[in-house]
Amino acid sequence: MAVVQAYILIQTEVGRAALAAATIAEISGVASSEEVSGPYDVIVRVEATDAGHLNNDVVPQIQKVDGITRTLTCPVVNAAH
């Protein structure tokens, strides 16, 4: 069971958001990946076993996706149930 959740806000090159969101959705640990409007182009929700797994495995795989120019990782500190 995942113990660390985070939202990753992503900016992409113009016209690359849909493909980036679809590619990211296939990465292990990604719970959802959606193209959005606003200052960011894609918002991703990830789940990891711990902070190390999040920072060393999941986030770097997302950052390698072609067309991504910037990411901002926002760990969830208190999930509402």
Backbone as a chain_set.jsonl record, in Angstrom:
{"seq": "MAVVQAYILIQTEVGRAALAAATIAEISGVASSEEVSGPYDVIVRVEATDAGHLNNDVVPQIQKVDGITRTLTCPVVNAAH", "coords": {"N": [[0.835, -1.192, 0.0], [0.525, 2.219, -0.806], [2.249, 4.831, 0.81], [3.078, 7.395, 0.492], [1.895, 10.159, -1.178], [1.632, 12.353, -3.967], [1.214, 15.367, -5.87], [2.087, 16.25, -9.107], [2.925, 18.994, -10.873], [3.049, 20.012, -14.173], [4.768, 21.579, -16.817], [4.767, 21.854, -20.329], [6.246, 21.696, -23.637], [4.813, 23.702, -26.236], [1.85, 22.357, -27.487], [2.399, 19.754, -26.686], [1.21, 18.633, -24.466], [-0.978, 16.732, -24.341], [0.121, 14.338, -25.371], [2.243, 13.999, -23.57], [0.809, 13.665, -21.146], [-0.531, 11.251, -21.672], [1.631, 9.495, -22.015], [2.865, 9.639, -19.495], [0.869, 8.516, -17.921], [1.286, 5.81, -18.182], [3.41, 5.157, -16.576], [4.818, 3.418, -13.839], [3.459, 3.785, -10.631], [2.053, 6.054, -11.113], [-1.021, 7.394, -10.497], [-2.974, 8.988, -11.669], [-3.152, 11.026, -14.611], [-3.552, 14.01, -16.107], [-4.441, 16.292, -18.672], [-4.579, 19.775, -18.385], [-5.9, 23.172, -18.18], [-4.423, 26.42, -17.733], [-1.682, 27.693, -15.713], [-0.109, 25.434, -15.673], [0.3, 22.472, -17.648], [-0.196, 19.758, -17.414], [-1.426, 17.692, -14.838], [-0.434, 15.438, -12.421], [-1.094, 12.659, -10.351], [0.631, 10.841, -8.0], [1.644, 7.791, -6.397], [3.659, 6.378, -3.949], [5.855, 4.092, -2.245], [7.492, 5.199, -0.299], [9.219, 8.291, 0.564], [11.743, 8.22, -0.615], [11.428, 6.404, -2.745], [9.578, 7.864, -4.236], [11.097, 10.21, -4.889], [13.426, 9.169, -6.079], [12.739, 7.272, -7.98], [10.034, 7.419, -9.159], [9.467, 10.228, -9.808], [11.823, 10.969, -11.372], [11.389, 9.315, -13.651], [9.109, 10.439, -14.731], [10.076, 12.997, -15.348], [11.721, 12.444, -17.479], [10.125, 12.212, -19.692], [9.45, 13.035, -23.013], [9.162, 16.376, -24.145], [8.508, 17.677, -21.795], [9.049, 20.573, -19.897], [9.242, 21.67, -17.35], [8.82, 20.702, -13.936], [6.906, 20.501, -10.907], [6.837, 19.228, -7.79], [4.462, 18.325, -5.41], [4.12, 17.107, -2.427], [1.569, 15.301, -0.711], [0.429, 16.25, 2.412], [-1.548, 15.857, 4.273], [-4.005, 13.86, 3.839], [-7.424, 14.074, 3.124], [-10.155, 12.111, 4.179]], "CA": [[0.0, 0.0, 0.0], [1.293, 3.452, -0.904], [2.207, 5.681, 1.991], [3.395, 8.758, 0.085], [1.184, 10.609, -2.37], [2.038, 13.694, -4.372], [0.749, 15.903, -7.143], [3.186, 16.818, -9.876], [2.447, 19.99, -11.823], [3.983, 19.9, -15.296], [4.693, 22.447, -17.982], [5.287, 21.176, -21.508], [6.397, 22.48, -24.859], [3.525, 23.979, -26.866], [1.283, 21.264, -28.254], [2.898, 18.445, -26.237], [0.575, 18.24, -23.205], [-1.792, 15.517, -24.454], [1.021, 13.184, -25.51], [2.963, 13.844, -22.301], [-0.123, 13.109, -20.163], [-0.767, 9.842, -22.014], [2.87, 8.757, -21.749], [3.044, 9.607, -18.044], [-0.142, 7.612, -17.356], [1.785, 4.434, -18.262], [4.537, 4.991, -15.655], [4.5, 2.77, -12.565], [3.329, 4.72, -9.526], [1.161, 7.146, -11.505], [-2.431, 7.063, -10.257], [-3.736, 9.707, -12.693], [-2.393, 11.997, -15.391], [-4.582, 14.729, -16.844], [-4.145, 17.562, -19.318], [-5.398, 20.83, -17.791], [-5.596, 24.52, -18.637], [-3.873, 27.246, -16.667], [-0.229, 27.867, -15.782], [0.487, 24.116, -15.903], [-0.337, 21.774, -18.761], [-0.554, 18.405, -16.987], [-1.352, 17.429, -13.402], [-0.264, 14.007, -12.192], [-1.123, 12.194, -8.963], [1.474, 9.657, -7.875], [1.668, 7.069, -5.132], [4.933, 5.688, -3.773], [5.972, 3.396, -0.964], [8.125, 6.127, 0.632], [9.746, 9.494, -0.087], [12.879, 7.828, -1.452], [10.881, 5.833, -3.983], [9.003, 8.989, -4.973], [12.134, 11.113, -5.394], [14.494, 8.5, -6.822], [12.228, 6.389, -9.023], [8.831, 7.866, -9.864], [9.628, 11.573, -10.365], [12.766, 10.992, -12.504], [10.787, 8.705, -14.836], [8.203, 11.439, -15.301], [10.873, 14.096, -15.893], [12.353, 11.987, -18.721], [9.152, 12.191, -20.782], [9.732, 14.016, -24.052], [8.274, 17.536, -24.22], [8.352, 18.334, -20.492], [10.02, 21.645, -19.677], [9.373, 21.972, -15.92], [7.915, 19.996, -13.029], [6.845, 20.941, -9.514], [6.283, 18.138, -7.006], [3.781, 18.782, -4.203], [3.698, 15.959, -1.621], [0.364, 15.443, 0.109], [0.816, 16.195, 3.808], [-2.665, 15.408, 5.095], [-5.09, 13.475, 2.929], [-8.774, 14.015, 3.692], [-10.803, 10.83, 3.868]], "C": [[0.875, 1.248, 0.0], [1.156, 4.27, 0.367], [2.532, 7.131, 1.671], [2.631, 9.061, -1.202], [1.663, 12.021, -2.687], [1.32, 14.065, -5.663], [1.965, 16.499, -7.831], [2.563, 17.726, -10.938], [3.495, 20.097, -12.923], [3.697, 20.947, -16.357], [5.356, 21.707, -19.142], [5.546, 22.175, -22.631], [5.015, 22.645, -25.475], [3.086, 22.777, -27.713], [1.683, 19.871, -27.803], [2.159, 17.893, -25.018], [-0.183, 16.928, -23.307], [-0.909, 14.272, -24.545], [1.791, 12.933, -24.219], [2.056, 13.205, -21.254], [-0.367, 11.628, -20.419], [0.455, 8.988, -21.715], [3.084, 8.588, -20.25], [2.078, 8.619, -17.404], [0.327, 6.165, -17.328], [2.92, 4.149, -17.277], [4.066, 4.373, -14.345], [4.504, 3.795, -11.438], [2.407, 5.882, -9.84], [-0.281, 6.686, -11.338], [-3.338, 7.762, -11.261], [-2.832, 10.73, -13.356], [-3.384, 12.696, -16.31], [-4.056, 16.024, -17.432], [-5.104, 18.606, -18.751], [-5.066, 22.166, -18.452], [-5.098, 25.33, -17.454], [-2.366, 27.333, -16.793], [0.525, 26.549, -15.984], [-0.331, 23.397, -16.963], [-0.846, 20.383, -18.391], [-0.461, 18.362, -15.468], [-1.38, 15.922, -13.212], [-0.384, 13.726, -10.707], [-0.338, 10.902, -8.917], [1.36, 9.063, -6.481], [2.963, 6.28, -5.076], [4.995, 5.061, -2.394], [6.608, 4.272, 0.111], [8.699, 7.299, -0.15], [10.92, 9.176, -1.001], [12.425, 7.266, -2.784], [10.293, 6.934, -4.852], [10.094, 9.805, -5.657], [13.166, 10.446, -6.297], [14.006, 7.659, -7.992], [11.092, 7.005, -9.828], [9.048, 9.219, -10.539], [10.647, 11.598, -11.511], [12.209, 10.352, -13.778], [9.845, 9.683, -15.524], [9.006, 12.545, -15.979], [11.561, 13.725, -17.207], [11.411, 12.024, -19.92], [9.422, 13.348, -21.737], [8.694, 15.14, -24.045], [8.066, 18.258, -22.908], [9.445, 19.382, -20.318], [10.239, 21.959, -18.2], [8.386, 21.14, -15.127], [7.993, 20.625, -11.642], [6.141, 19.843, -8.742], [5.728, 18.663, -5.694], [3.323, 17.566, -3.417], [2.44, 16.281, -0.822], [0.774, 15.281, 1.56], [-0.29, 15.704, 4.71], [-3.846, 15.108, 4.192], [-6.417, 13.435, 3.675], [-9.424, 12.72, 3.28], [-12.289, 10.975, 3.874]], "O": [[1.861, 1.316, 0.734], [0.067, 4.383, 0.929], [2.287, 8.012, 2.495], [2.711, 8.319, -2.181], [2.047, 12.779, -1.797], [0.886, 13.208, -6.432], [2.776, 17.175, -7.199], [1.783, 17.282, -11.781], [4.683, 20.254, -12.645], [2.551, 21.174, -16.745], [6.367, 21.027, -18.967], [5.124, 23.33, -22.577], [4.137, 21.81, -25.256], [3.844, 22.259, -28.533], [1.343, 18.893, -28.469], [2.459, 16.782, -24.578], [-0.04, 16.079, -22.428], [-1.164, 13.273, -23.873], [1.972, 11.784, -23.816], [2.485, 12.295, -20.544], [-0.406, 10.836, -19.478], [0.323, 7.873, -21.211], [3.447, 7.505, -19.792], [2.437, 7.95, -16.435], [-0.177, 5.37, -16.535], [3.348, 3.001, -17.159], [3.031, 4.763, -13.805], [5.444, 4.58, -11.308], [2.016, 6.622, -8.938], [-0.709, 5.713, -11.958], [-4.358, 7.204, -11.667], [-1.882, 11.233, -12.756], [-3.984, 12.068, -17.182], [-3.319, 16.764, -16.778], [-6.304, 18.354, -18.646], [-4.084, 22.283, -19.186], [-5.33, 24.963, -16.302], [-1.82, 27.074, -17.865], [1.676, 26.556, -16.421], [-1.514, 23.683, -17.149], [-1.808, 19.89, -18.98], [0.463, 18.923, -14.878], [-2.229, 15.223, -13.764], [0.161, 14.467, -9.889], [-0.596, 9.978, -9.688], [1.024, 9.752, -5.517], [3.325, 5.597, -6.033], [4.268, 5.46, -1.485], [6.31, 4.117, 1.295], [8.67, 7.305, -1.381], [11.073, 9.8, -2.051], [12.972, 7.611, -3.831], [10.486, 6.938, -6.068], [10.025, 10.061, -6.859], [13.719, 11.093, -7.186], [14.778, 7.363, -8.903], [11.181, 7.1, -11.052], [8.829, 9.335, -11.745], [10.362, 12.201, -12.546], [12.528, 10.805, -14.877], [9.791, 9.747, -16.753], [8.651, 12.983, -17.073], [11.944, 14.612, -17.969], [11.861, 11.88, -21.057], [9.599, 14.492, -21.316], [7.494, 14.884, -23.952], [7.5, 19.351, -22.896], [10.621, 19.112, -20.562], [11.3, 22.459, -17.827], [7.263, 20.895, -15.569], [9.01, 21.204, -11.26], [4.974, 19.551, -9.003], [6.421, 19.358, -4.951], [2.25, 17.03, -3.693], [2.273, 17.394, -0.323], [1.401, 14.283, 1.915], [-0.023, 15.188, 5.796], [-4.6, 16.009, 3.826], [-6.517, 12.827, 4.741], [-9.259, 12.276, 2.144], [-13.005, 10.002, 3.633]]}, "num_chains": 1, "name": "protein.A"}
